[in-house]
Amino acid sequence: MTLDDLEFELRKLPGVRAAGFDDRGDVLMVQLHLAADRTSTDDHDVPLPIAATRIATRHSDRPVAVEVVRWRDAPTLAPETNDKVTPIGPAANAGSVGQAAPLEDEFRPRLLAVLSFPDTDELEVHLVLAGRRTIGRAPASAGLISAANATIDAVHNLGVDINPTANWARPIDSPDTVVVMVEIVVPDGEAQNVLYGVSGGASTIDAAARATLDALNRQISRLLTMS
C-alpha cells in the first residue's frame, strides 16, 4: 500500500477537499475533508464515509478508521463601525460597566510575513501578538514543513507554553487559490493531540504558515487567556 495511491483515489470522490493520514501501527487513521453540501456519491447514493472506508480497506492490510470533517462557508460579517481599539491582556477586563470584553482573536498571533532566503537555506516567519513581534526560523530546503517549523519557532519565541511538532504539510487542490494542509501534534500528558490546519495564502509557504496557526491558535488563545 502507498498513501499516495490511497489519497489519489479518495480525492476522486465527489466533494472531497483533502485527505490526511495517521499511521498508528495497528490501525490506519484517515481524516477526510468534505464540502458541506456533499453527503453521498453520485452513483447508487452511497454515503461518502462508507465509500471512503471501502476504498481505504482495499488499499490497507490493516484495520482502518475514517473521520469526516465537513467544511462550512464562513459567514459574512457586518463591517466594523467602532474604531475604538480594545486593549489586550488583563487590563482589557477592567473599565466601565458595558465595556466589550476582549475577543478571542485578540489572543491569537497574526502572520506578518514569510521570507525565504535560498542563498543561506533559511526561511523566516514573522508573527505579531499584542504589539510584540517575533521571528521563527527553519532550514528552507526541507520544503513546506519548513514553514510550519518556522511558525512553531516563532510561537515559542512569544513565550506560549506549548510544544507542538509538525508531522507534515502538503498542498491540496483548490480552483481559486493556493491551499495547504498541515498536521500538528501537541503533547497532552502521556497522550498526544493531533491537530489539522488548512489555509490559503499568496504562496505555498505563506499558506503553510497560516495553516499552522489555524491548527494552533485555539490552544494558544486558551493558554493566553488563562495566564
Summary of the structure (lengths in Angstrom):
residues: 227
radius of gyration: 19.9
end to end distance: 46.2
largest distance: 63.5
contacts: 646
relative contact order: 0.11
helix: 32%
strand: 34%
